[in-house]
Amino acid sequence: MAITNIELENHDATIALRRRAIYHGLCALLPKQYALAAVKVWQTEFSDKPVYALQPYITRLSDEFNIEVPRNQIQRTLINALSTDVNELPADPLSKEDIDKPYLIASADTVSVFSNLLSSFLRIADIHDQTIALNIRNGLNEGLKKLQIPPKYFDLLAAMLIEPDKGARLEGLTVGQMKEILHLVYVQLCQYSGPVETDKMMSEAVRITETLPEAASYPPRNFL
């Protein structure tokens, strides 16, 4: 029995089966940790859309997860997955806790505060030690993979490491992901500068960011 034949009145069960099918298709396109991150995006932003209304989701996949196949091939893969017999689908990739957890994308003000906080932190670290970007880049990339952060942010963060004054905006993340990235950067800097100096640099970055008008709606200390 294919997913499209399931009685639609059982909304939660239908969503769960579609989620399993989407994950099944994603695993053919992405490493499993990214497939899990991508299905969370689907659950939050696209699960209420019609079954085959996939184009907006495919655009997000292409933009954020660097899938190296044409979009029409992504579409075919996902449509085939949605037509898969229920008995051949993998187990649900998300627990009830995952589903209940809000994966809401941060507001523009929150993005501004976080981007400024992180760039200030990296700029102060660069002044402290100009080899810091080279020293923490590999550890940062490995940590981002474990956190299931979409690959497009690797390049953005690498650019911020090299040119912290450029002021890149890390849009499209949840507040939880922002906190994880900041903590990861903090841990990496602690390894090279020590916790005392890193705490001083973080405090200075917070002080600078608190002067932004946007900080009134989302204080930078909320990321700590």
N, C-alpha and C positions, 0 to 999 in steps of 0.2 A: 504494500500500500504506500503510495507516494504522499508527501506532506500535503499537497494541495487537495487531497481527498478526505482529509480529516475534518470532522465536524467543527465548524468555526465558532460555535457558541462557547466552547471551552477555551476561552481566550488565553489563559495562562499556559495551558498545555500546548496550544498552537504556537505561541511565542517560544516556548521551550524547544519544540521540535524545529522550528525555523532557526533558532539559535544554534542548535546542534548541527543543522545542515550548513549554515553559514560558516561555522567553525571548520566543518569537514572540508569545505571548499577553500577556506583560507589556508589550511594546512598544506594544500597543494601549491600554494603561492608564497608562503612565508615560513621562516623557522617558527617552531611552536610557541616560543615566548612572545613573538610579535603577533602571531595568530590570536593568542589569548588577549593581547592588548587591543587588537583590531576588533575582536568580537565584543569587547566591552564598549567600544565606540558605537558599534551597531546597536547593542542593547539600549544604550542611553539615548541615542539621537535618531535611530532609524527603525527601531522595532515596531513603531506605530504606523509605519508607512505600508502601502500595499505590497504584497509579496514580491512582485517583480519590478517594483519601482526602485531600481538599484543604482541609477546613474549618479545621484548625489553622493551616495556611499562610496561608489567606485572612485569618484573624484577625490574624496578624502583619503582613500587607500593609496592612490597614486601620489598624492601630494605629501602625505606624512610618512608612508612606509617604504618609499623608494622601490616599489615593485617593478622589476625590469622586464615586464611583458606588456604588450599593448592593452589598452583599456577594453577593447572588444573581446580579448582573450580572457581577461578577468571576469567580464560579464558572463561569458559562456561557462566558465568554471563554476561560478556561483549559481547560475541557473541549473546546470547539471546537478550540482549538489542539492539544490532545493527539490529536485525530482528524484532523489535517491530514495530507495526503499527504507522505511523507518528502521527495519531490523539491521540495516547495514551502516547506520549512522554511529558515530562515536558517542560516548557518554556526554552528558551536559558539561561543558567546560566551566560553567559558573555555579558556585554554590548559592544558596539562598542569601547568605551574608553578602556575597558579591553583588547579587541582583539588587538587594536593598540599599547597598552603599551608593551614595550619589556620585556620579562621574560627571558633574556639571563643569563645563568649561568656565574658567575664571572671567570676570568682567574686565572691561577695558581699563578701568582704574586699577584693578588688582594686577593686571598684566604690567602696567606702567610702574607700579610700586616694586613689583618683583624684579623686573628687568633692570631698573635703576639700582636696586639693592645689590643684585648680583654683579652688575658691571662696576659699581663702586667698590665692592669687596675685592674683585679681581684687579681693579686699577690700583688699589692700595697695596695689594699683594705684589703686584708688578713693580711698584716703586720700592717695596721692601727687598725684592729679589727678582732681577730681570730674567732669571733662568726658570722662574716658577712655571711658566706655561709649558715649557718642554718637559719639566719634571712630573707634572700631574696629568698630562694629556692622556697617556695610555691608561692610567688607573681610572681616570674619569670615564673614558669610553667603556671600559669593562664594567664599571659600576652602572652605567646607563643601560647596558644590555640586561643586567640582572634586574633592574627596576622596570623593565619592559617599556622604556621610554622610546617612542617612535624614532627611527634613524635620522629623520630630517633635523632633529634637534642636536645631533652630534656635530654637524657642520656649523650650526649657529653658535653652539658653545665653543667650538674650536676657534671660530672667528672672534668671539668675545675674549678668549684667552690671549689671542695674539694682539687684538686691538680693543681693549676694554673701553676706550673712549668713544668707540663707534656707536654705542647705544642701540644694539640689536634688541628687538622686541620678541619675547618668547611667547607668542600667541598660540592659542589652541590647547593649552595645558589646563589640567585641573589644579586647584590649590594644593591638593595632596601631592601631586607630581612636582609642583614647584618646591614644596617643603623638602621632598626627597632629593631633588637636585641640589638645593642649597646645602642640605646636610652632607651630601656626597662631596661637594666642593670643600666644605669645612673640614671633613675628615681627611681629604687628600692634602689640604694645606697644612693640617696639623702634623702630618708625617714629615713635612719638609721644613716647616717654620716653628713647630712646637705648639702646644696648646695655649701657652701664655700669650705669645705673639699673635697667634691666630685669633684668640678672643679679643685682643686689642683692635685688630684689623676689622673684625666683625662689628664691634661696638662703634667704631668710627663710621663704617658703612651704614649702619642703622641711623646714626646721628645725622648723616648727610641726607639720607632718604626721607627722614622724618620732616624735612623742610619742604617737601613737595606738596602741592595742594591736594593731590590724590591720596596722600597718606592720611588725610582726615577720614576718608571712607574705608580705607583698609591699612591700618598701621603696619609698618614693616616688622615690628616685633611679633606680629601674628605668624610670621614664617619661621620663627625660631622654635 
